[in-house]
């Protein structure tokens, strides 16, 4: 980090020096014995670089301030760099400052959306592990503030946000040649390619729904193998279980060779058999005029 700070200090000092040289001055030789220059000189002689840098900024000597700050340690250099960027007020130098301070959240939140590709290039180059999160932040701004859906989709893809990308595709895709089936095919093909590219292996309701719908169309047209291949891309999906069972049992031997064991049974098996119970035999009725033995004993 110290080496990076020194290199950045040298580059900034060179830039500031070039700006200073391009500004015409009345005297070609600076008098360091009078005015603010004498304060800079005295502070430098006693080793007070902080005061010397401050005097340079107060007197408008940007190049000298950065040059002195580069030899005063990281803290002094950071203060001088931030002060220089603040005084310049240049949008590009502000971006440079955000890169040097690793403040990419501020860079994305304050960037001009017309130059979103430049912003995407910067975070792709410098942000490292923050890259997916920053891509989502930029995509959200493009979608909500600029209503630039196409550019937002590109940023969501860079962020590997499968669910958000699929959601936008499903809401914006238009039927091709007036055919909803062709439009569905185009959507499913893009989603499956994105799933493979992002290694997405979670359950997504919208993805499952569109893929099941397309697989059913394939199955109804006789393309059972292709339909089953698409269904194997789904994870933990109960909505396609009946279709899986139907396709598998249409050609169980062929399907078992290509896809292995059969899918889970989509319904619960119940035993609906009725257990036979013989009817209760009624007691024999006594003959007319004869009383049962128990009744005769009660009368006696």
Secondary structure as the mmCIF struct_conf table of DSSP 4:
data_model
#
loop_
_struct_conf.conf_type_id
_struct_conf.id
_struct_conf.beg_label_comp_id
_struct_conf.beg_label_asym_id
_struct_conf.beg_label_seq_id
_struct_conf.end_label_comp_id
_struct_conf.end_label_asym_id
_struct_conf.end_label_seq_id
HELX_RH_AL_P HELX_RH_AL_P1 UNK A 2 UNK A 22
BEND BEND1 UNK A 23 UNK A 23
BEND BEND2 UNK A 26 UNK A 26
BEND BEND3 UNK A 28 UNK A 29
TURN_TY1_P TURN_TY1_P1 UNK A 32 UNK A 33
BEND BEND4 UNK A 34 UNK A 34
HELX_RH_AL_P HELX_RH_AL_P2 UNK A 35 UNK A 45
TURN_TY1_P TURN_TY1_P2 UNK A 46 UNK A 47
HELX_RH_AL_P HELX_RH_AL_P3 UNK A 49 UNK A 58
TURN_TY1_P TURN_TY1_P3 UNK A 59 UNK A 60
HELX_RH_AL_P HELX_RH_AL_P4 UNK A 62 UNK A 69
TURN_TY1_P TURN_TY1_P4 UNK A 70 UNK A 71
BEND BEND5 UNK A 72 UNK A 72
HELX_RH_AL_P HELX_RH_AL_P5 UNK A 74 UNK A 88
HELX_RH_AL_P HELX_RH_AL_P6 UNK A 91 UNK A 100
TURN_TY1_P TURN_TY1_P5 UNK A 101 UNK A 102
HELX_RH_AL_P HELX_RH_AL_P7 UNK A 104 UNK A 110
BEND BEND6 UNK A 111 UNK A 111
HELX_RH_3T_P HELX_RH_3T_P1 UNK A 113 UNK A 115
HELX_RH_AL_P HELX_RH_AL_P8 UNK A 116 UNK A 126
HELX_RH_3T_P HELX_RH_3T_P2 UNK A 128 UNK A 130
HELX_RH_AL_P HELX_RH_AL_P9 UNK A 131 UNK A 144
TURN_TY1_P TURN_TY1_P6 UNK A 145 UNK A 145
BEND BEND7 UNK A 146 UNK A 146
HELX_RH_AL_P HELX_RH_AL_P10 UNK A 149 UNK A 158
TURN_TY1_P TURN_TY1_P7 UNK A 159 UNK A 160
HELX_RH_AL_P HELX_RH_AL_P11 UNK A 162 UNK A 172
STRN STRN1 UNK A 176 UNK A 176
TURN_TY1_P TURN_TY1_P8 UNK A 177 UNK A 178
STRN STRN2 UNK A 179 UNK A 179
HELX_RH_AL_P HELX_RH_AL_P12 UNK A 180 UNK A 198
TURN_TY1_P TURN_TY1_P9 UNK A 199 UNK A 199
BEND BEND8 UNK A 202 UNK A 202
HELX_RH_AL_P HELX_RH_AL_P13 UNK A 205 UNK A 220
TURN_TY1_P TURN_TY1_P10 UNK A 221 UNK A 222
HELX_RH_AL_P HELX_RH_AL_P14 UNK A 224 UNK A 231
TURN_TY1_P TURN_TY1_P11 UNK A 232 UNK A 233
BEND BEND9 UNK A 236 UNK A 236
BEND BEND10 UNK A 238 UNK A 238
TURN_TY1_P TURN_TY1_P12 UNK A 239 UNK A 240
HELX_RH_AL_P HELX_RH_AL_P15 UNK A 241 UNK A 250
BEND BEND11 UNK A 251 UNK A 251
HELX_RH_AL_P HELX_RH_AL_P16 UNK A 252 UNK A 259
BEND BEND12 UNK A 261 UNK A 261
HELX_LH_PP_P HELX_LH_PP_P1 UNK A 262 UNK A 265
BEND BEND13 UNK A 266 UNK A 267
HELX_LH_PP_P HELX_LH_PP_P2 UNK A 273 UNK A 276
HELX_LH_PP_P HELX_LH_PP_P3 UNK A 278 UNK A 287
TURN_TY1_P TURN_TY1_P13 UNK A 288 UNK A 289
HELX_RH_AL_P HELX_RH_AL_P17 UNK A 293 UNK A 299
#
